[in-house]
């Protein structure tokens, strides 16, 4: 049996091997009957079928599709508020500008209290519903809007620009007392109306020309200091001011070290009272006032006639007349433009004997100023003024001034009916 298995195994091996070009030996079992014809040698290993014996690349295992992360939806807008889109790198504002409107009619609301939450700063809306509020650093970035007869509302500051708030009236509200806006304790609102209350200090460089009787003096340059105030109690506007300067006059025959030997000292004061009103826009206001001016010039010559003119004697003038003032505050109240003209036809002059009054028949006063708010409540400006006393002689002054206007805490809207 073992021989049989060996023979079968040998036959299997030979049969499995591919034919090779060999020489047959007659009489040998299993040998081919004749010599194989010479030819190209067959390959030692038979060609395998296409694809046989190659390792096919593994099919990649499919990965699960990632589920997109949920994108948080934007917070719903607060009712009644339209806010501008916030920038990616928002900077907390220091001042908020906005307007308060009626939710139903869309009309602007005046006298509405706007207060920063967690702070004492607040402001009242103006006639056009606009407000401007300086924020405190420690307070919240939210505002509380409240008015008599309306539902209070809390809104976010946002970027502080063009905040528009609509508030709704309380249903069935019946007032039990007169609805008068009142100022709150600790109010720090800055009033941005054009003709606002303020304290004014000005340094003026005065160039003067005087014709007094027989004498005429030109090119007199002096330092002039002016202190004024303005009080607004709408629709009433009150102005008052005072100034002082000395006119240096050289005396002929004296050396330069002794001149100017003659320095008449002049004190001036004035007041104006009248009414104001907006013109076409709340940022533009006009005031019509009646004015009074007083001027007193005292020479320092101890009654010695240095000049031989009316300037050697004390002069006092009183003038009355109308004054018109136009003021404009664009650029959200940061810029201030103002012009005024006074015409005083009623002038009365007195003079210390034996002199006589001069330039005592007419006074005209033209002024212009431009200012910029450098910090809330304080404005720095430049001004020009031309003052002309005429009559028996002339007293003409042209002045350039550097002005500082300060509004201490603004004007509470409760003072404005």
C-alpha positions in Angstrom: 0.0 0.0 0.0 2.8 2.3 0.7 4.2 1.7 -2.7 0.9 2.6 -4.3 0.6 5.8 -2.3 4.2 6.7 -3.3 3.5 6.1 -7.0 0.3 8.1 -6.8 2.1 10.9 -5.1 4.9 10.9 -7.7 2.4 10.9 -10.5 0.5 13.8 -9.0 3.7 15.8 -8.6 4.7 15.2 -12.2 1.3 15.9 -13.5 1.1 19.1 -11.5 4.3 20.3 -12.9 4.1 22.2 -16.2 5.7 20.4 -19.2 9.3 21.2 -19.8 11.3 20.7 -22.9 13.2 17.4 -22.2 14.6 14.4 -24.0 12.5 11.2 -23.7 14.2 7.9 -22.9 12.6 4.9 -24.6 11.4 2.2 -22.4 11.1 4.3 -19.4 7.7 4.4 -17.9 6.0 7.7 -18.1 8.5 9.1 -20.6 7.1 10.7 -23.8 7.3 8.4 -26.8 9.5 10.7 -28.8 11.9 13.6 -28.4 10.2 16.8 -27.9 10.7 19.3 -30.6 13.1 22.0 -29.7 11.4 25.3 -29.0 11.3 28.1 -26.6 11.5 27.0 -23.1 8.2 27.2 -21.2 8.1 29.2 -18.1 9.0 27.4 -15.0 5.8 28.4 -13.3 2.6 28.6 -15.3 1.0 32.0 -15.5 -1.6 32.4 -12.9 -5.0 33.8 -13.7 -5.3 37.6 -13.5 -5.7 38.6 -10.0 -4.6 35.3 -8.6 -1.9 35.4 -6.0 -2.2 39.2 -5.4 -3.2 40.7 -2.1 -6.2 42.9 -2.7 -6.2 46.1 -0.7 -8.5 46.1 2.2 -11.8 47.9 1.7 -11.9 50.9 4.0 -14.3 50.7 6.8 -16.9 53.5 6.4 -16.7 56.1 9.1 -19.8 57.5 10.7 -20.8 60.9 9.4 -20.2 63.5 12.1 -23.3 65.3 13.3 -22.9 69.1 12.9 -22.7 70.9 16.2 -25.8 72.9 17.2 -25.4 76.6 16.5 -26.9 78.7 19.2 -29.7 80.9 17.9 -29.3 84.6 18.6 -31.1 85.9 21.6 -34.5 87.4 20.8 -34.6 91.1 20.5 -36.1 93.0 23.4 -39.6 94.2 22.7 -39.8 97.8 21.6 -36.1 98.2 21.0 -34.3 98.5 17.7 -30.5 98.1 18.2 -27.7 98.2 15.6 -25.7 95.0 15.1 -22.8 94.6 17.5 -19.3 94.5 16.1 -17.1 91.5 16.8 -14.8 93.6 19.0 -17.3 95.9 20.6 -16.0 98.6 22.9 -18.1 99.6 25.8 -19.4 103.1 25.1 -18.8 106.0 27.5 -21.8 108.1 26.2 -25.2 106.9 25.0 -27.3 108.7 22.3 -30.8 107.7 21.6 -34.5 108.7 21.2 -37.6 107.5 23.0 -40.8 107.1 21.0 -44.4 106.2 21.8 -45.0 102.5 20.8 -48.3 103.2 19.2 -48.1 106.6 17.5 -44.3 106.6 16.9 -44.2 110.2 18.2 -41.2 111.4 20.2 -41.7 111.7 23.9 -40.3 114.6 26.0 -39.5 114.5 29.7 -38.8 110.7 29.8 -36.3 109.7 32.5 -33.3 107.7 31.2 -31.2 106.2 33.9 -28.2 103.9 34.0 -28.8 100.8 36.1 -26.5 100.6 39.2 -25.5 104.3 38.9 -26.9 107.7 39.6 -26.4 109.3 36.2 -29.6 110.1 34.3 -31.0 112.4 31.7 -34.4 113.6 30.5 -35.4 113.4 26.8 -35.7 116.7 24.9 -38.7 117.9 22.9 -37.7 115.7 19.9 -37.4 112.6 22.2 -33.6 112.6 22.0 -31.3 112.1 25.0 -27.6 111.9 25.7 -26.2 110.2 28.8 -22.7 110.0 30.1 -22.2 106.5 31.6 -20.4 105.7 34.9 -17.7 103.0 34.8 -19.1 101.1 37.8 -22.7 101.0 36.5 -24.4 98.3 34.4 -24.5 98.4 30.6 -28.3 98.8 30.7 -30.7 101.7 30.9 -34.0 102.0 32.6 -36.6 104.1 30.7 -39.5 105.4 32.6 -42.2 108.1 32.3 -45.5 108.9 33.9 -48.3 106.9 32.3 -45.9 104.4 30.5 -44.6 101.0 31.3 -41.0 101.1 32.5 -38.5 99.3 30.3 -34.9 98.1 30.7 -32.8 98.0 27.6 -29.2 97.1 26.8 -26.8 99.9 25.9 -25.3 98.2 22.9 -22.8 100.3 21.1 -24.3 103.5 22.5 -25.2 105.0 19.1 -28.7 105.8 17.8 -30.6 103.7 20.4 -34.3 103.8 19.6 -36.7 102.8 22.3 -40.5 102.5 22.0 -42.4 102.4 25.3 -46.1 101.6 25.6 -48.7 103.4 27.7 -50.2 101.8 30.8 -53.6 100.4 29.9 -56.4 102.3 31.7 -54.0 104.8 33.3 -55.7 107.9 34.8 -53.3 110.5 36.3 -54.3 111.7 39.8 -51.9 114.8 39.7 -50.4 117.1 37.1 -47.8 115.3 35.0 -44.8 117.4 35.5 -41.3 116.1 34.9 -39.0 116.4 37.9 -35.3 116.2 38.3 -33.8 113.3 40.3 -31.2 113.6 43.0 -27.7 113.1 41.8 -28.7 113.9 38.2 -25.6 114.3 36.0 -27.3 114.9 32.7 -25.4 117.1 30.2 -27.7 119.5 28.4 -26.8 119.7 24.7 -29.2 122.5 23.7 -27.5 125.3 21.8 -28.1 128.2 24.2 -27.5 126.3 27.5 -26.6 127.6 30.9 -22.9 128.0 31.4 -20.1 130.0 33.0 -17.8 131.7 30.5 -14.2 132.9 30.9 -12.4 134.6 28.0 -9.0 136.1 27.4 -9.3 138.8 24.6 -6.5 140.5 22.7 -8.0 144.0 22.0 -6.9 146.3 19.2 -8.3 149.8 19.8 -8.6 153.0 17.9 -9.8 156.1 19.7 -10.8 159.5 18.4 -11.6 161.8 21.3 -11.9 165.5 20.6 -8.6 166.8 19.3 -6.7 163.5 19.8 -6.7 160.3 17.8 -4.9 157.2 18.9 -4.6 154.1 16.8 -2.9 150.7 17.2 -3.6 150.5 21.0 -3.2 146.9 22.0 -4.2 145.6 25.4 -5.1 142.4 27.3 -8.8 142.1 28.0 -10.3 139.6 30.5 -14.0 138.8 30.4 -16.2 136.8 32.8 -19.7 135.9 31.9 -22.7 133.7 32.7 -25.7 132.5 30.9 -28.9 131.1 32.6 -31.6 129.3 30.7 -35.0 128.9 32.1 -36.9 128.1 29.0 -38.3 130.1 27.3 -36.3 132.8 29.1 -32.6 133.4 28.5 -30.5 135.6 30.7 -26.9 136.7 30.0 -24.5 138.8 32.1 -20.8 139.7 31.7 -18.1 142.0 32.9 -14.6 142.9 31.5 -11.6 145.0 32.2 -8.7 146.4 30.1 -6.2 149.2 30.1 -5.3 151.3 27.0 -1.5 152.0 26.9 -0.8 155.5 25.4 2.6 156.9 24.9 3.2 160.5 25.9 5.4 162.6 23.5 8.7 163.8 25.0 9.2 160.8 27.2 11.7 158.0 26.6 10.7 154.4 25.9 11.4 153.4 29.5 8.9 155.9 30.8 6.1 155.1 28.2 3.4 154.2 28.2 2.9 156.9 30.8 -0.8 157.1 30.3 -3.0 154.0 30.8 -6.7 154.8 31.0 -8.4 151.9 32.8 -11.8 150.8 31.5 -14.4 148.6 33.2 -17.3 147.2 31.3 -20.5 145.4 32.3 -23.6 144.3 30.5 -26.8 142.2 30.8 -29.4 140.8 28.4 -32.9 139.4 29.0 -35.2 137.9 26.5 -36.9 134.8 25.0 -35.5 131.9 23.0 -37.1 129.4 20.6 -36.0 126.5 18.4 -35.7 127.4 14.7 -36.6 124.5 12.3 -34.6 122.0 14.4 -33.9 121.5 18.2 -30.2 122.0 17.5 -30.7 125.5 16.2 -32.0 128.2 18.5 -32.7 131.9 18.3 -32.9 134.4 21.2 -34.3 137.9 21.1 -33.2 140.0 24.0 -33.1 143.5 25.3 -29.6 144.6 26.3 -27.9 147.1 28.6 -24.2 148.1 28.4 -22.1 150.2 30.8 -18.6 151.5 30.3 -16.4 153.5 32.6 -12.9 154.8 31.7 -10.7 156.3 34.4 -7.4 158.0 33.4 -4.4 157.6 35.7 -3.1 161.2 35.0 -4.2 162.8 38.3 -6.0 165.5 36.4 -2.9 166.4 34.4 -3.9 166.8 30.7 -1.3 164.5 29.2 -3.1 164.1 25.8 -5.1 167.3 25.6 -8.1 165.2 24.5 -11.3 163.9 26.2 -9.3 160.9 27.4 -7.8 163.1 30.1 -11.1 163.0 31.9 -13.2 160.2 33.3 -15.9 159.0 30.9 -19.1 156.9 31.6 -21.5 155.6 29.1 -24.9 153.8 29.3 -26.4 152.1 26.3 -29.8 150.3 25.7 -30.9 148.3 22.6 -32.0 145.0 21.2 -29.8 141.9 20.7 -30.3 138.9 18.5 -28.4 135.6 19.0 -28.4 132.5 16.8 -26.7 129.3 18.0 -26.3 125.9 16.4 -24.9 122.7 18.0 -24.4 120.0 15.4 -22.4 116.8 15.6 -24.4 115.5 18.6 -23.8 118.7 20.5 -20.0 118.5 20.4 -19.6 121.5 18.1 -21.0 124.9 18.9 -21.5 127.8 16.5 -22.9 131.1 17.7 -23.3 134.6 16.3 -25.0 137.7 17.8 -25.6 141.3 16.9 -26.5 144.1 19.3 -27.7 147.5 18.2 -27.9 150.1 21.0 -29.4 153.4 19.7 -30.1 154.8 23.1 -26.7 156.0 24.6 -26.1 158.4 27.4 -22.6 159.6 28.3 -21.3 161.6 31.2 -17.9 163.2 31.7 -15.9 164.6 34.5 -15.7 168.4 34.2 -14.2 170.2 32.4 -14.2 167.5 29.8 -17.2 166.3 27.8 -18.4 162.9 26.8 -17.4 161.4 23.5 -18.6 158.4 21.4 -22.0 158.7 23.2 -24.6 158.4 20.4 -24.6 154.8 19.1 -23.1 151.4 20.0 -23.0 148.4 17.7 -21.6 145.0 18.9 -21.0 142.1 16.5 -19.8 138.7 17.9 -19.0 135.3 16.6 -17.7 132.1 18.2 -17.0 128.5 17.4 -16.3 125.9 20.1 -15.7 122.2 20.6 -16.7 120.1 23.6 -13.5 118.6 24.9 -15.1 116.8 27.9 -18.8 116.5 28.8 -19.9 119.9 30.1 -16.8 121.9 29.1 -16.2 123.6 25.8 -13.2 125.3 24.4 -13.7 128.0 21.7 -12.4 130.9 19.7 -14.2 134.1 19.3 -14.2 137.5 17.4 -15.9 140.7 18.5 -16.2 144.2 16.9 -17.4 146.9 19.2 -18.0 150.5 18.0 -19.0 153.4 20.1 -19.7 156.4 17.8 -21.0 159.9 18.0 -18.8 162.8 19.1 -15.7 160.9 18.3 -15.2 157.1 17.9 -14.1 154.3 20.1 -13.5 151.2 18.0 -12.2 147.8 19.3 -11.6 144.5 17.5 -11.0 141.5 19.7 -9.8 137.9 19.3 -10.6 135.7 22.2 -9.9 132.3 23.7 -13.0 131.1 25.6 -13.8 128.4 28.1 -17.5 127.5 28.7 -18.4 125.3 31.6 -21.9 123.8 32.2 -22.0 122.5 35.8 -24.1 119.4 35.7 -26.3 120.7 32.8 -29.8 122.1 33.0 -32.4 119.8 34.7 -35.3 119.4 32.3 -37.7 120.0 35.2 -36.8 123.7 34.9 -38.1 123.8 31.4 -41.9 123.8 31.1 
